[in-house]
Amino acid sequence: MPKTCCSVPGCHERGGHEYPSDPIRRAKWVQAVRRLDENTMKMWTPTKSSVVCKKHFTPDDYIKETIFGLKPGYERLLATAVPSIFPWTTADGETAKNRKERALNRDYRKSELDRSCKEDLERSFTEHVDFAEEVIETETFTATPLFEDEFTVKNCMTQTDETPMFSIERFSSNNELIHFYTGLESYAKFMFVLNSLGPAAYCLKYIYMYFQISGISVENQLFMTLMKLRRYSTNFELSTFFSVSESSVKNIVYTWIIFMSKQWREANIWPSQNLVRYFMPSDFKLKFPKTRIIIDGTECPIKKPKAPRAQQSTYSTYKNRNTIKVLVGTTPGGLVNYISEAYGGSTSDRQIVERCKIVNACDPGDSVMADKGFNVQDLFATANVRVNVPTFFKKKNRMSGKIVLNDRKISSKRVHIERIIGLGKTYKILTCPLTGTETKLSSHITYVCFMLCNFKTCIVPKHA
Protein backbone atom coordinates (compact mmCIF):
# COMPACT_ATOMS: atom_id res chain seq x y z
CA MET A 1 0.00 0.00 0.00
CA PRO A 2 1.24 3.54 -0.65
CA LYS A 3 2.40 5.51 2.37
CA THR A 4 0.49 8.69 1.58
CA CYS A 5 -1.90 10.23 4.09
CA CYS A 6 -5.52 9.08 4.19
CA SER A 7 -7.85 11.31 2.14
CA VAL A 8 -10.76 11.18 4.63
CA PRO A 9 -11.29 14.60 6.31
CA GLY A 10 -9.91 14.60 9.83
CA CYS A 11 -7.98 11.31 9.42
CA HIS A 12 -4.17 11.43 9.59
CA GLU A 13 -3.34 7.74 9.15
CA ARG A 14 -0.71 6.89 6.54
CA GLY A 15 -1.14 4.15 3.98
CA GLY A 16 -4.34 2.61 2.76
CA HIS A 17 -6.21 1.36 -0.29
CA GLU A 18 -6.03 3.22 -3.57
CA TYR A 19 -9.23 4.45 -5.19
CA PRO A 20 -10.63 1.89 -7.68
CA SER A 21 -10.11 2.48 -11.38
CA ASP A 22 -13.74 1.60 -12.16
CA PRO A 23 -15.50 5.01 -12.46
CA ILE A 24 -18.72 3.78 -10.80
CA ARG A 25 -16.93 2.32 -7.75
CA ARG A 26 -14.62 5.34 -7.66
CA ALA A 27 -17.63 7.70 -7.55
CA LYS A 28 -19.12 5.69 -4.66
CA TRP A 29 -15.89 6.04 -2.71
CA VAL A 30 -15.70 9.79 -3.36
CA GLN A 31 -19.32 10.24 -2.31
CA ALA A 32 -18.74 8.23 0.88
CA VAL A 33 -15.62 10.21 1.84
CA ARG A 34 -17.46 13.59 1.60
CA ARG A 35 -14.37 15.64 0.91
CA LEU A 36 -14.58 19.08 -0.73
CA ASP A 37 -11.99 20.85 -2.83
CA GLU A 38 -10.65 23.79 -0.77
CA ASN A 39 -10.34 26.03 -3.84
CA THR A 40 -13.64 25.43 -5.63
CA MET A 41 -15.68 24.14 -2.64
CA LYS A 42 -17.00 21.40 -4.96
CA MET A 43 -16.69 17.63 -4.77
CA TRP A 44 -13.04 16.64 -4.43
CA THR A 45 -11.38 14.59 -7.21
CA PRO A 46 -8.88 11.95 -6.02
CA THR A 47 -5.45 11.63 -7.60
CA LYS A 48 -3.49 8.49 -8.42
CA SER A 49 -1.78 8.57 -5.02
CA SER A 50 -4.97 9.18 -2.98
CA VAL A 51 -5.83 6.43 -0.53
CA VAL A 52 -8.37 5.49 2.15
CA CYS A 53 -6.88 3.78 5.21
CA LYS A 54 -8.06 0.43 6.62
CA LYS A 55 -9.84 1.95 9.63
CA HIS A 56 -12.70 3.13 7.36
CA PHE A 57 -13.60 -0.41 6.20
CA THR A 58 -15.48 -3.13 8.08
CA PRO A 59 -14.11 -6.70 8.46
CA ASP A 60 -16.80 -7.87 6.03
CA ASP A 61 -15.19 -5.73 3.30
CA TYR A 62 -12.13 -8.05 3.15
CA ILE A 63 -11.34 -11.44 1.62
CA LYS A 64 -8.89 -13.36 3.79
CA GLU A 65 -6.73 -15.73 1.82
CA THR A 66 -3.28 -17.32 1.86
CA ILE A 67 -0.82 -16.75 -0.99
CA PHE A 68 1.49 -19.75 -1.62
CA GLY A 69 1.20 -20.64 2.01
CA LEU A 70 2.76 -17.29 3.01
CA LYS A 71 1.28 -14.38 4.91
CA PRO A 72 -1.66 -16.15 6.55
CA GLY A 73 -3.01 -12.75 7.66
CA TYR A 74 -3.01 -11.23 4.17
CA GLU A 75 -6.21 -9.26 3.44
CA ARG A 76 -7.69 -8.05 0.19
CA LEU A 77 -10.75 -5.84 -0.40
CA LEU A 78 -13.88 -7.22 -1.97
CA ALA A 79 -14.73 -5.93 -5.42
CA THR A 80 -17.87 -4.33 -3.98
CA ALA A 81 -16.25 -2.82 -0.86
CA VAL A 82 -17.02 0.83 -0.09
CA PRO A 83 -15.62 2.72 2.94
CA SER A 84 -18.34 3.20 5.53
CA ILE A 85 -16.72 3.97 8.90
CA PHE A 86 -16.43 7.74 9.37
CA PRO A 87 -16.83 10.20 12.26
CA TRP A 88 -20.26 11.14 10.96
CA THR A 89 -21.47 7.51 10.53
CA THR A 90 -19.67 5.61 13.29
CA ALA A 91 -21.82 4.08 15.99
CA ASP A 92 -21.33 5.34 19.53
CA GLY A 93 -18.16 4.03 21.14
CA GLU A 94 -17.70 3.11 24.77
CA THR A 95 -16.84 6.68 25.72
CA ALA A 96 -19.98 8.04 24.08
CA LYS A 97 -22.11 5.32 25.67
CA ASN A 98 -20.71 6.08 29.11
CA ARG A 99 -21.36 9.75 28.54
CA LYS A 100 -24.97 9.04 27.60
CA GLU A 101 -25.45 6.85 30.66
CA ARG A 102 -24.09 9.58 32.90
CA ALA A 103 -26.40 12.10 31.24
CA LEU A 104 -29.41 9.83 31.79
CA ASN A 105 -28.47 9.30 35.43
CA ARG A 106 -28.02 13.03 35.88
CA ASP A 107 -31.42 13.74 34.33
CA TYR A 108 -32.96 11.09 36.57
CA ARG A 109 -31.42 12.61 39.70
CA LYS A 110 -32.61 16.04 38.63
CA SER A 111 -36.14 14.77 38.06
CA GLU A 112 -36.12 13.08 41.48
CA LEU A 113 -34.82 16.28 43.06
CA ASP A 114 -37.46 18.30 41.25
CA ARG A 115 -40.19 15.90 42.39
CA SER A 116 -39.03 16.02 46.04
CA CYS A 117 -38.79 19.83 45.92
CA LYS A 118 -42.26 19.97 44.45
CA GLU A 119 -43.63 17.78 47.23
CA ASP A 120 -41.92 19.90 49.89
CA LEU A 121 -43.26 23.00 48.19
CA GLU A 122 -46.82 21.68 48.15
CA ARG A 123 -46.54 20.55 51.78
CA SER A 124 -45.16 23.90 52.89
CA PHE A 125 -47.72 25.75 50.84
CA THR A 126 -50.54 23.74 52.44
CA GLU A 127 -49.18 24.33 55.92
CA HIS A 128 -48.98 28.09 55.35
CA VAL A 129 -52.49 28.16 53.93
CA ASP A 130 -53.86 26.21 56.88
CA PHE A 131 -52.04 28.52 59.27
CA ALA A 132 -53.39 31.58 57.46
CA GLU A 133 -56.95 30.18 57.61
CA GLU A 134 -56.58 29.67 61.36
CA VAL A 135 -55.44 33.26 61.77
CA ILE A 136 -58.33 34.55 59.70
CA GLU A 137 -60.80 32.48 61.75
CA THR A 138 -59.48 33.72 65.14
CA GLU A 139 -58.77 37.35 64.20
CA THR A 140 -61.21 39.94 62.90
CA PHE A 141 -58.72 42.13 60.99
CA THR A 142 -57.80 41.91 57.34
CA ALA A 143 -54.15 41.20 56.61
CA THR A 144 -51.92 39.81 53.89
CA PRO A 145 -51.43 36.03 54.22
CA LEU A 146 -48.18 35.27 55.95
CA PHE A 147 -46.90 32.87 53.32
CA GLU A 148 -46.73 35.66 50.68
CA ASP A 149 -44.08 37.50 52.70
CA GLU A 150 -42.24 34.56 54.22
CA PHE A 151 -42.26 32.09 51.37
CA THR A 152 -40.93 32.55 47.83
CA VAL A 153 -41.61 29.96 45.19
CA LYS A 154 -38.36 28.96 43.45
CA ASN A 155 -37.40 26.31 40.93
CA CYS A 156 -35.05 23.81 42.53
CA MET A 157 -33.49 22.87 39.17
CA THR A 158 -30.00 24.22 38.57
CA GLN A 159 -30.15 27.26 36.33
CA THR A 160 -27.33 27.80 33.77
CA ASP A 161 -26.74 30.98 31.84
CA GLU A 162 -26.60 29.83 28.24
CA THR A 163 -25.95 33.35 26.92
CA PRO A 164 -22.40 33.52 25.54
CA MET A 165 -19.82 35.91 26.95
CA PHE A 166 -19.97 37.97 23.73
CA SER A 167 -23.12 38.74 21.77
CA ILE A 168 -24.14 41.63 19.57
CA GLU A 169 -27.19 42.21 21.76
CA ARG A 170 -24.98 43.12 24.73
CA PHE A 171 -23.13 45.75 22.69
CA SER A 172 -26.12 47.19 20.82
CA SER A 173 -26.14 50.33 22.99
CA ASN A 174 -22.35 50.82 23.06
CA ASN A 175 -21.13 52.18 19.73
CA GLU A 176 -17.52 52.40 20.90
CA LEU A 177 -17.33 48.66 21.50
CA ILE A 178 -19.14 47.97 18.22
CA HIS A 179 -16.50 50.06 16.41
CA PHE A 180 -13.65 48.41 18.33
CA TYR A 181 -14.69 44.85 17.47
CA THR A 182 -16.25 45.28 14.01
CA GLY A 183 -14.87 48.52 12.54
CA LEU A 184 -18.44 49.80 12.00
CA GLU A 185 -19.49 52.99 13.74
CA SER A 186 -22.75 51.82 15.30
CA TYR A 187 -25.17 48.97 15.80
CA ALA A 188 -27.36 50.46 13.05
CA LYS A 189 -24.43 50.13 10.60
CA PHE A 190 -23.96 46.52 11.72
CA MET A 191 -27.60 45.68 10.97
CA PHE A 192 -27.32 47.54 7.66
CA VAL A 193 -24.40 45.29 6.67
CA LEU A 194 -26.42 42.21 7.64
CA ASN A 195 -29.47 43.38 5.69
CA SER A 196 -27.32 44.08 2.61
CA LEU A 197 -26.57 40.35 2.45
CA GLY A 198 -30.24 39.55 1.93
CA PRO A 199 -32.35 36.67 3.27
CA ALA A 200 -29.75 34.12 2.11
CA ALA A 201 -27.77 34.87 5.28
CA TYR A 202 -30.42 33.02 7.29
CA CYS A 203 -30.19 29.76 5.30
CA LEU A 204 -26.47 29.19 4.79
CA LYS A 205 -25.03 25.76 4.05
CA TYR A 206 -21.75 25.52 5.87
CA ILE A 207 -18.52 24.33 4.28
CA TYR A 208 -18.01 21.29 6.49
CA MET A 209 -21.41 19.63 6.48
CA TYR A 210 -20.57 17.19 9.29
CA PHE A 211 -20.25 20.11 11.74
CA GLN A 212 -23.58 21.08 13.24
CA ILE A 213 -23.85 24.81 14.02
CA SER A 214 -26.37 25.44 16.76
CA GLY A 215 -26.83 27.76 19.68
CA ILE A 216 -25.53 30.89 17.93
CA SER A 217 -27.73 33.32 16.04
CA VAL A 218 -27.10 34.67 12.56
CA GLU A 219 -26.34 38.12 13.99
CA ASN A 220 -23.69 36.67 16.30
CA GLN A 221 -22.20 34.61 13.47
CA LEU A 222 -21.66 37.84 11.51
CA PHE A 223 -20.36 39.49 14.69
CA MET A 224 -17.84 36.66 15.12
CA THR A 225 -16.70 36.98 11.49
CA LEU A 226 -16.20 40.73 11.78
CA MET A 227 -14.25 40.21 15.02
CA LYS A 228 -11.99 37.80 13.17
CA LEU A 229 -11.40 40.34 10.39
CA ARG A 230 -11.09 43.39 12.61
CA ARG A 231 -9.11 42.07 15.60
CA TYR A 232 -7.71 38.88 14.02
CA SER A 233 -8.71 37.06 17.19
CA THR A 234 -7.60 33.45 17.53
CA ASN A 235 -10.11 30.65 17.07
CA PHE A 236 -9.63 29.63 20.71
CA GLU A 237 -10.47 33.16 21.84
CA LEU A 238 -13.60 33.33 19.69
CA SER A 239 -14.71 29.87 20.81
CA THR A 240 -14.47 31.05 24.43
CA PHE A 241 -16.31 34.31 23.75
CA PHE A 242 -19.22 32.66 21.90
CA SER A 243 -19.34 29.33 23.78
CA VAL A 244 -18.77 27.13 20.71
CA SER A 245 -15.99 24.77 19.64
CA GLU A 246 -12.94 25.89 17.67
CA SER A 247 -13.99 23.77 14.70
CA SER A 248 -17.35 25.58 14.69
CA VAL A 249 -15.52 28.93 14.69
CA LYS A 250 -13.55 27.92 11.59
CA ASN A 251 -16.68 26.65 9.90
CA ILE A 252 -18.64 29.83 10.62
CA VAL A 253 -15.88 32.33 9.76
CA TYR A 254 -14.78 30.71 6.48
CA THR A 255 -18.37 30.16 5.33
CA TRP A 256 -19.36 33.77 6.06
CA ILE A 257 -16.26 35.23 4.38
CA ILE A 258 -16.95 33.30 1.17
CA PHE A 259 -20.67 34.10 1.36
CA MET A 260 -20.14 37.84 1.91
CA SER A 261 -17.62 38.01 -0.93
CA LYS A 262 -19.81 36.18 -3.44
CA GLN A 263 -22.95 38.05 -2.36
CA TRP A 264 -21.38 41.51 -2.67
CA ARG A 265 -19.71 40.67 -5.98
CA GLU A 266 -23.19 40.43 -7.48
CA ALA A 267 -23.75 44.11 -6.68
CA ASN A 268 -22.60 46.66 -9.27
CA ILE A 269 -20.15 48.93 -7.44
CA TRP A 270 -18.92 50.61 -10.65
CA PRO A 271 -20.87 53.90 -10.76
CA SER A 272 -21.65 55.70 -13.99
CA GLN A 273 -19.56 58.58 -15.29
CA ASN A 274 -22.16 61.18 -14.35
CA LEU A 275 -22.53 59.79 -10.85
CA VAL A 276 -18.76 59.89 -10.28
CA ARG A 277 -18.61 63.53 -11.33
CA TYR A 278 -21.63 64.45 -9.22
CA PHE A 279 -19.98 63.21 -6.00
CA MET A 280 -16.50 64.41 -6.98
CA PRO A 281 -14.89 66.91 -4.53
CA SER A 282 -14.98 70.50 -5.79
CA ASP A 283 -11.20 70.96 -6.02
CA PHE A 284 -10.84 67.59 -7.73
CA LYS A 285 -13.50 68.61 -10.23
CA LEU A 286 -11.54 71.77 -11.11
CA LYS A 287 -8.17 70.08 -11.65
CA PHE A 288 -9.00 66.55 -12.89
CA PRO A 289 -12.68 66.53 -13.91
CA LYS A 290 -12.49 63.41 -16.11
CA THR A 291 -11.00 61.12 -13.47
CA ARG A 292 -13.03 57.91 -13.25
CA ILE A 293 -10.91 55.91 -10.82
CA ILE A 294 -7.77 56.16 -8.69
CA ILE A 295 -5.85 52.88 -8.53
CA ASP A 296 -3.02 51.55 -6.40
CA GLY A 297 -1.65 48.19 -5.35
CA THR A 298 -1.26 46.96 -1.79
CA GLU A 299 0.39 43.91 -0.28
CA CYS A 300 -0.61 41.75 2.68
CA PRO A 301 1.82 39.39 4.44
CA ILE A 302 1.38 35.63 4.43
CA LYS A 303 3.21 32.79 6.12
CA LYS A 304 5.96 31.23 4.06
CA PRO A 305 4.49 28.42 1.91
CA LYS A 306 6.07 24.97 1.91
CA ALA A 307 6.09 24.50 -1.86
CA PRO A 308 9.17 26.09 -3.53
CA ARG A 309 7.14 27.35 -6.47
CA ALA A 310 4.64 29.01 -4.14
CA GLN A 311 7.51 30.62 -2.23
CA GLN A 312 8.88 32.03 -5.46
CA SER A 313 5.56 33.36 -6.73
CA THR A 314 4.63 35.03 -3.42
CA TYR A 315 8.01 36.53 -2.51
CA SER A 316 7.98 40.34 -2.73
CA THR A 317 11.30 42.10 -3.20
CA TYR A 318 9.62 45.34 -2.10
CA LYS A 319 8.46 43.93 1.26
CA ASN A 320 11.30 41.40 1.52
CA ARG A 321 8.87 38.65 2.52
CA ASN A 322 6.07 36.47 1.14
CA THR A 323 2.94 38.47 0.39
CA ILE A 324 -0.21 38.58 -1.69
CA LYS A 325 -0.98 41.65 -3.81
CA VAL A 326 -4.31 43.20 -4.80
CA LEU A 327 -5.27 46.19 -6.93
CA VAL A 328 -7.70 48.59 -5.25
CA GLY A 329 -9.55 51.40 -7.01
CA THR A 330 -11.70 54.23 -5.66
CA THR A 331 -13.69 57.06 -7.15
CA PRO A 332 -12.58 60.64 -6.42
CA GLY A 333 -15.43 60.78 -3.90
CA GLY A 334 -13.98 57.91 -1.84
CA LEU A 335 -16.12 54.94 -2.95
CA VAL A 336 -14.23 51.65 -3.34
CA ASN A 337 -15.38 50.64 -6.80
CA TYR A 338 -12.81 48.01 -7.76
CA ILE A 339 -10.98 45.21 -5.91
CA SER A 340 -9.00 42.72 -7.96
CA GLU A 341 -8.27 39.10 -7.21
CA ALA A 342 -5.28 38.35 -4.98
CA TYR A 343 -2.00 37.63 -6.78
CA GLY A 344 1.40 36.51 -5.58
CA GLY A 345 3.71 39.19 -4.21
CA SER A 346 6.10 38.78 -7.14
CA THR A 347 3.43 39.95 -9.61
CA SER A 348 4.06 43.44 -10.96
CA ASP A 349 1.45 46.19 -11.05
CA ARG A 350 1.41 46.10 -14.83
CA GLN A 351 0.71 42.36 -14.88
CA ILE A 352 -2.26 42.83 -12.55
CA VAL A 353 -3.70 45.59 -14.75
CA GLU A 354 -3.26 43.38 -17.81
CA ARG A 355 -5.10 40.47 -16.19
CA CYS A 356 -7.97 42.43 -14.66
CA LYS A 357 -10.82 44.01 -16.64
CA ILE A 358 -10.45 47.56 -15.44
CA VAL A 359 -9.49 48.78 -18.93
CA ASN A 360 -12.77 47.50 -20.40
CA ALA A 361 -14.78 49.09 -17.56
CA CYS A 362 -13.67 52.65 -18.39
CA ASP A 363 -15.47 54.71 -21.03
CA PRO A 364 -13.70 56.64 -23.81
CA GLY A 365 -12.61 60.05 -22.58
CA ASP A 366 -12.11 58.96 -18.96
CA SER A 367 -8.84 59.33 -17.10
CA VAL A 368 -7.21 57.06 -14.54
CA MET A 369 -4.95 58.31 -11.75
CA ALA A 370 -2.11 56.07 -10.54
CA ASP A 371 1.35 55.98 -9.01
CA LYS A 372 4.68 55.93 -10.87
CA GLY A 373 4.86 52.14 -10.71
CA PHE A 374 1.89 51.84 -13.07
CA ASN A 375 3.55 52.20 -16.45
CA VAL A 376 0.34 51.20 -18.25
CA GLN A 377 -0.34 54.14 -20.57
CA ASP A 378 -0.19 51.89 -23.64
CA LEU A 379 -2.83 49.51 -22.19
CA PHE A 380 -5.37 52.31 -21.68
CA ALA A 381 -4.52 54.13 -24.90
CA THR A 382 -6.39 51.55 -26.99
CA ALA A 383 -9.59 52.43 -25.07
CA ASN A 384 -8.99 56.21 -25.41
CA VAL A 385 -8.41 56.52 -21.66
CA ARG A 386 -5.74 58.80 -20.27
CA VAL A 387 -3.49 57.79 -17.35
CA ASN A 388 -2.37 60.54 -14.96
CA VAL A 389 0.85 59.48 -13.24
CA PRO A 390 3.73 61.55 -11.81
CA THR A 391 6.55 62.19 -14.27
CA PHE A 392 9.49 59.79 -14.25
CA PHE A 393 12.84 61.41 -13.50
CA LYS A 394 14.71 58.78 -15.51
CA LYS A 395 17.22 60.17 -18.06
CA LYS A 396 16.46 63.76 -17.00
CA ASN A 397 18.77 66.19 -15.25
CA ARG A 398 15.99 68.48 -14.07
CA MET A 399 12.27 69.08 -14.38
CA SER A 400 10.54 72.24 -15.41
CA GLY A 401 8.41 74.17 -12.95
CA LYS A 402 5.25 73.29 -14.87
CA ILE A 403 5.95 69.55 -14.59
CA VAL A 404 6.69 69.84 -10.88
CA LEU A 405 3.44 71.71 -10.21
CA ASN A 406 1.46 69.16 -12.19
CA ASP A 407 3.09 66.28 -10.30
CA ARG A 408 2.22 67.96 -7.01
CA LYS A 409 -1.41 68.26 -8.08
CA ILE A 410 -1.53 64.55 -8.99
CA SER A 411 0.14 63.52 -5.75
CA SER A 412 -2.24 65.64 -3.65
CA LYS A 413 -5.25 63.92 -5.22
CA ARG A 414 -3.79 60.42 -5.50
CA VAL A 415 -3.30 60.39 -1.73
CA HIS A 416 -7.02 59.58 -1.39
CA ILE A 417 -6.39 55.97 -2.43
CA GLU A 418 -3.68 55.72 0.24
CA ARG A 419 -6.23 56.81 2.85
CA ILE A 420 -8.75 54.26 1.66
CA ILE A 421 -6.17 51.46 1.73
CA GLY A 422 -5.16 52.55 5.23
CA LEU A 423 -8.83 52.42 6.24
CA GLY A 424 -9.14 48.90 4.83
CA LYS A 425 -6.07 47.78 6.75
CA THR A 426 -7.64 48.74 10.04
CA TYR A 427 -8.89 45.16 9.70
CA LYS A 428 -5.86 43.49 11.25
CA ILE A 429 -6.26 40.30 9.26
CA LEU A 430 -4.68 42.22 6.35
CA THR A 431 -1.64 43.25 8.41
CA CYS A 432 -0.88 39.91 10.11
CA PRO A 433 0.62 36.93 8.22
CA LEU A 434 -2.19 34.82 6.79
CA THR A 435 -2.18 31.07 7.38
CA GLY A 436 -2.25 28.56 4.54
CA THR A 437 -6.04 28.24 4.56
CA GLU A 438 -6.50 32.01 4.82
CA THR A 439 -4.08 32.52 1.92
CA LYS A 440 -6.31 30.34 -0.25
CA LEU A 441 -9.22 32.59 0.74
CA SER A 442 -7.19 35.81 0.36
CA SER A 443 -9.22 37.04 -2.62
CA HIS A 444 -12.41 36.76 -0.58
CA ILE A 445 -10.85 38.24 2.57
CA THR A 446 -9.45 41.34 0.82
CA TYR A 447 -12.69 41.89 -1.07
CA VAL A 448 -14.78 41.76 2.13
CA CYS A 449 -12.43 44.05 4.08
CA PHE A 450 -12.37 46.76 1.41
CA MET A 451 -16.09 46.44 0.73
CA LEU A 452 -16.72 47.10 4.43
CA CYS A 453 -15.02 50.48 3.90
CA ASN A 454 -18.02 51.50 1.79
CA PHE A 455 -20.28 51.10 4.84
CA LYS A 456 -18.19 53.53 6.89
CA THR A 457 -18.32 57.30 6.90
CA CYS A 458 -16.38 58.66 3.92
CA ILE A 459 -12.92 59.93 4.86
CA VAL A 460 -12.41 62.00 1.68
CA PRO A 461 -13.18 65.72 2.32
CA LYS A 462 -15.84 67.25 0.08
CA HIS A 463 -13.55 70.12 -0.88
CA ALA A 464 -10.36 68.06 -1.29
Secondary structure, 3 states (H helix, E strand, C coil): CCCCEECCCCCCCECCEECCCCHHHHHHHHHHHCCECCCCCCECCCCCCCEECHHHCCHHHEEECCECCECCCCEEECCCCCCCCCCCCCCCCHHHHHHHHHHHHHHHHHHHHHHHHHHHHHHHHHHHHHHHHHHHHHCCCCCCCHHHHHCCCCCCCCCCCCCCCCCCCCCCCCHHHHHHHHCCCCHHHHHHHHHHCCHHHHCCCCCCCCCCCCCCCHHHHHHHHHHHHHHCCCHHHHHHHHCCCHHHHHHHHHHHHHHHHHHHHCCCCCCCHHHHHHCCCHHHHHHCCCEEEEEEEEEEEECCCCCHHHHHHHEECCCCEEEEEEEEEECCCCCEEEECCCEECCCCHHHHHHHCCHHHHCCCCCEEECCCCCCCHHHHHCCCCEEECCCCCCCCCCCCHHHHHHHHHHHHHHHHHHHHHHHHCCCHHHCCCECHHHHHCHHHHHHHHHHHHHHCCCCCCCCC
